[in-house]
């Protein structure tokens, strides 16, 4: 059982919480393995779903953007969309699944004192198995087309960590707000449904009307998808735009983590 270490105001300090979470890394790994077993052990195909989900999505995108839609200024429309969607998928899947932890873990937290940061990290690690297989599938497909960029050797870990860290930041931000407005958690799927169309994944910037292009550049998630295109497909990158987006998102994620940690004690007292 892990005890919360709080200050006089009853709020956990970020450094103390991170230190405590690090000391519980074995528990995090054990919970991640438990997540995987619960998700796949009682299904007909079991762990084969880890392969089938990414394969199905990759197949759909390949057919749709190679046979139906083509972008005039893009050499390979499938890779243009698939590599950007991969970055979005890592972010969106992590955000949505980790957000569910708040609802699913209520009974656990009532029985034992455990920081929800541990439960979120465990879920994040279990999701990484599916993400890694999807990434490997896209890398193999891109290599077979002869358009695999060698940038992935150096930059792929940074792309994955950025998408995951931003997703965790969004999760912590929503969790902190949900202390006062519990229905915020239910808005996550709707945010993602809208967000995927506000992010240039299925279209290029020059396909937008002139008056909407500037608005699109304000979306920091566009920097993530652009970076994934550059890393795997080698699509030209606007360095300053991506750097600006990355800095905004990293700052937001650190702020969200601090925001959540300071309110976790109150969050526990409300359930």
Residue pairs with C-beta under 8 A, 6 or more apart in sequence:
1 112
1 113
1 114
2 20
2 24
2 112
2 113
2 114
2 115
2 118
3 113
4 12
4 113
4 115
4 264
4 265
4 268
5 12
5 13
5 16
5 17
5 20
6 12
6 13
6 265
7 13
10 265
10 266
11 261
11 262
11 263
11 265
11 266
12 115
12 261
12 262
12 264
12 265
13 261
14 257
14 258
14 261
14 262
17 115
17 117
17 261
17 264
20 115
21 28
21 115
21 117
21 118
21 121
24 118
27 118
27 122
28 118
28 121
28 122
28 125
29 122
29 125
30 122
31 118
31 119
31 122
31 123
32 122
32 123
32 125
32 126
33 126
34 122
35 122
35 123
35 126
36 47
36 126
36 129
39 126
40 46
40 47
40 49
40 50
43 49
45 52
50 129
50 130
50 133
51 133
53 130
53 134
54 130
54 133
54 134
54 137
55 137
57 85
57 89
57 134
58 82
58 134
58 137
58 138
58 141
61 78
61 81
61 82
61 85
62 78
62 82
62 141
65 77
65 78
65 80
65 81
65 82
66 77
66 78
69 77
70 77
71 77
71 80
71 204
71 207
73 204
73 206
74 80
74 204
74 235
75 147
76 145
76 147
76 233
79 142
79 145
79 147
79 232
79 233
80 204
80 229
80 233
80 235
81 201
81 202
82 138
82 141
83 138
83 142
83 228
83 229
83 231
83 232
83 233
83 235
84 200
84 201
84 225
84 226
84 228
84 229
85 201
85 202
85 225
86 134
86 135
86 138
86 228
86 232
87 159
87 163
87 224
87 225
87 227
87 228
87 229
88 196
88 199
88 201
88 221
88 224
88 225
89 131
89 134
90 131
90 160
90 163
90 164
90 167
91 163
91 164
91 166
91 167
91 221
91 224
92 167
92 192
92 195
92 196
93 127
93 130
93 131
93 167
94 124
94 127
94 131
94 163
94 164
94 167
94 168
94 171
95 167
95 170
95 171
95 188
95 192
96 188
96 189
96 192
97 123
97 127
98 120
98 123
98 124
98 127
98 167
98 168
98 171
99 171
99 174
99 175
99 185
99 188
100 123
101 116
101 119
101 120
101 123
101 171
102 116
102 175
102 178
102 185
103 185
105 116
105 119
106 271
108 114
108 119
109 116
109 268
109 271
110 271
113 268
115 264
116 175
116 264
116 267
117 260
117 261
117 264
120 168
120 171
120 172
124 164
124 167
124 168
128 164
131 160
135 156
135 160
138 232
139 148
139 152
139 232
142 148
142 149
142 232
142 233
147 233
147 234
148 232
148 234
149 230
149 231
149 232
149 233
149 234
151 230
151 231
151 232
151 234
152 231
152 232
155 227
155 230
155 231
156 231
156 232
159 224
159 227
159 228
159 231
162 224
162 227
162 246
162 249
162 250
163 224
163 228
165 249
165 250
165 253
166 221
166 224
166 249
166 250
166 252
166 253
168 253
168 257
169 249
169 252
169 253
169 254
169 255
169 256
169 257
170 253
170 256
171 256
172 253
172 256
172 257
172 259
172 260
172 261
173 252
173 255
173 256
173 259
173 260
174 184
174 185
174 188
175 185
175 260
175 267
176 256
176 259
176 260
176 263
176 267
177 184
178 184
178 185
178 267
179 263
179 266
179 267
179 270
195 221
198 216
198 219
199 219
199 221
199 222
199 225
200 208
200 216
200 222
200 225
200 226
201 225
205 213
205 216
205 217
206 213
208 216
216 222
217 241
220 244
220 245
220 248
220 249
220 252
221 245
221 249
222 241
222 245
223 241
223 242
223 243
223 244
223 245
223 246
223 249
224 245
224 246
224 249
226 235
226 237
226 238
226 241
226 242
226 245
227 237
227 242
227 246
229 235
229 237
230 236
230 237
230 242
